[in-house]
Amino acid sequence: MIVLPHAKINLGLQVLRLRPDGYRDIRTVMLPIPLHDALEIVVDPDVPAGTCMMTHSGRPVPGEPGQDLCLKAANALGAICDLPGLRMQLHKAIPIGGGLGGGSSDAAHVLLLLNRLLDLKLDTTTLHTLAAELGSDCPFFLEPRAQLAEGRGERLTPVELNLSGWWLALLDPGVHVSTAEVYAHTPVLSNDQDLASIAERGPQHWSAQLKNDMEAYVFGAYPLVGKMKAELVAAGATYASMSGSGATVYGFFRREPELTHLDTAVILLTKL
């Protein structure tokens, strides 16, 4: 069985307060976008029960194999269900360390795929709990729609957002930005903006109010990221921003933009 885990972008991102557990409370609207990895899982009787053999293709996936979020997701299910021997193949197209949530999406889709493939009959609450234990962004990817994310990112509220007819451009500066590094250098701000209401008004209303608190540090430490955002604005973007902790930037356009001078950086240009 094959699924296509999707990426996300952040519409505004507020870093609000330090939590007792060491995490930061955030507030952001996350939007699924049509940039996908490909994930295939099959039952293999030649693989010992409870074991998952994994291979990769596409973009390189850094880190130790045992730390792979997809394997962690399979193991989390294996802790509560009896699983057969499995083979998993992940083809990476979503940039690593780009603020697009690719790893979180892959892990969430392992839960969804195995629940269907093996007819585990796990309910939404159980899947959400498992996803939240894997990572703050993972629960968002269980349902492909715009959502307000609060707390560590696991508290989700649907957002009604109509972007039909808008063009979305996504640029990859080719810089890997550490999420931990950015959080460590982003000050906690007292900000009670209603991001959901702002987002629902549409891109033509976002520039004055919808901000990513992490841009200040990233643009200073990685000037190319800020330059890419400026390129989108110069190309006519109604709204442009960095996604998550970076380094990917995106822009919304009323009509198809001319970005041929940025060919090597453009990883998605689509009409929504």
C-alpha positions, 0 to 999 in steps of 0.5 A: 500500500502506498500513500503520499505524505504531504508537506505543510507551511506555517501561516504566522508563528508565535513563540509565546512562553516557556513551558515547565516541560522545557518546550515553548508554547506556540501558536500557528496556522498550518496549511497542507500543501501539494508537495509530497514524499512517497511511502510504501509498506507491505507485509512480508512473511520472510521478515520476522513478526514485529520487525520493520525493514526500511529503505530510502530513496530520493533526498538523503535522510540524515541521522542514525537509522534507529532514530528514523521517525517512520520506524519509531511510528511503526514501533509505537504501533507495535507496542500496542498491537501485534504486527506482522513482518513489514517492509517500508520504502520511503522516497523523500522529495520534501527538503530536510530541515526546511520547516515543511514538516516532512519527517513528521508527515512521514511518521503520521502517515505510517500510523495511518497507513498501517491502521488501514493496511492491517485493519487495526481499527484504531480510533482518532484519539488513539492515533492522535496520542501516538502521533503527539508522542512522536513529535509536536507537528505529527498530529497535524498530518493526520487530517489534511486541512488547515488547522490552528496549532497551539501548545507544543503544536499538538492542540489543533482547531480547524480553520476555514481557509479558502485559497482557491485561485491563488498561486503558491511558490515555494523556494528552497535556499539549500540551507539546513537550519536546526530547529533547536538552534532557532528556538534557542535564539528566538525570544518569548513574546507576549502576543495574543493575536487571533491567528485563525481569524487573520488567516481566514481573511486571505493573503491580501490581509496578511502582510501587516499582521501575520508574522513568523517570530523566528524570521529575525534570527534566521535572516540574521544567521542565514542571510540567503533565507531573507534574500529569498523572501525578498525575491518573492516580494520583488516578484509580486508576492502579495504575502511572503514568509518563512515556513516554521523554523526555516529555511524554506520560504513561500509566497502567495500570488494573485497570478502566476509569477515569473520566477525563471531567474530562481529556477534552481530554488523553486521546488513548488509552483502551483495554483491552489 
